[in-house]
Amino acid sequence: MKCFEKHIFICENKRPPENPKGCCSDKGSSEIRELFKKRLHELGIKSKIRANSSGCLDACEFGPTIVVYPEQIWYGGVKLENVEEIIQSHLIGNKPVQRLLINHPNYNKDVKS
Ligand code: FES
């Protein structure tokens, strides 16, 4: 069985438009996941780092929400133009992109700045 070094979960949960919680899907998370997958493939690291769709990560207000394991780094408000920086700095360079981290006491408790 293949063992990945890192796993990126990208919330693609979809809710009806009238739902006050909103959803990451309406904020472009599917395109973000596709770009992660494409770039990991192009960089030849898809066997080490996997990008997966996930259901609601219970951080809806910060969406699009992404979490990277095993280090449990939570990103919020991620845009397409942030994907390459997250890949280069965090996934390859092991330096999380500080300005994109969810800034809330429940997330990123162990992240050193
Ligand atoms: S809808 Fe994405 S975290 Fe809940």
Residues whose N, C-alpha, C, O or C-beta is under 5 A from the ligand:
A	BS01	FES	C11 N13 G22 C23 C24 C56 L57 D58 A59 C60 G63 T65
